[in-house]
Amino acid sequence: KAALAGRQAFARRFRSECALLFQHPEAMLFNPTVREEIAYGPRQQALPDADARVAHWASALGLTPLPDQAPFLLSGGEKQKVALACLLAIDPQLLLLDEPSASLDPATVGWLIDTLLDTEMTVVAATHNLSLAAELGSRCLVLGAGGRLLYDGPVAAALNDLALLEEARLAHRHR
């Protein structure tokens, strides 16, 4: 019983401290409305201010006209924003992002970068968008075929190494 209780406590703590944004937000949206979607995490964690968190993140992400909409009816960019709002509503310490700019318009990508740079959270982003990588951090890992680590170091140095980027299939040199 003690081991099970310990695992449950760890799982609860892990879910409150670590959040993952999927590349395809449809994989994480399952509630009937945007409001219920954003409130799901805070309510699962029994946070007392779930409704205030919904209002805050809906406003911050420009989702205020959509609270009663079904998430499956939204555009790709709107779904991405809702999925991000769901994560930010639980105020995690670690935010894992898989292609966070997918389906977002340039202005929203700018807002996303500003938001991530202003946060106290640790942010780990997986992206093929080299300009996004350059703006998000100072360190990068570049992976090659089969997930083999090709590089671990400063972003600027990686972005200036065309051979590395070609090997990782992040750049192409025309004939």
Steps between C-alpha positions, in 0.01 A plus 500: 500500500779743585673438165174560311434820697854616424455436126167681501651799682789509252260480202285781642807720559645419158173591323486831684863594426549374143281573196531386137361682198448253216584595142144415402267655759208280397674221692453688828158661459203293615262720699174633350591871530808720504413614854483143627819413312704774669343429840566125482858505636438744785189305603683166487762652729230645726628854455255741665513766228430294186247748361739793548775303324267430209409868470864611524642262239203533265555875504880475469472271197216686329249223564234708679249475212524119506421370852185314400632372165583135450879467458465272198329784310795739541773580248841338539647813656209537741537136605871558562419802717238306697746215557763748619247674728420160654864457596563854618189481719671245726811721535755220450869533584605317182334560165580253222401624154488293182496735201329779698460732201308243292185656350565841658503825303816716522352744754402215732844340462645834611268506801595140582872582494449807719291298744753219521790741546315677783407184687676359803433150369771284353410461132620218276388535139537252215484681168614500141445878491856630526397862555279391790789301647724805476251714688406254774830418658873492511556123500384243250524132430501398134387149424574299188370176354371258760508768769881501509636809678702704250552815702455639851600860550427863419212562257694761303787263426262228382312739273828611340610141424343419163654151489342418837161633390518301177590182688201555729279571196429851629657664195542424133764620260363535145691352206 
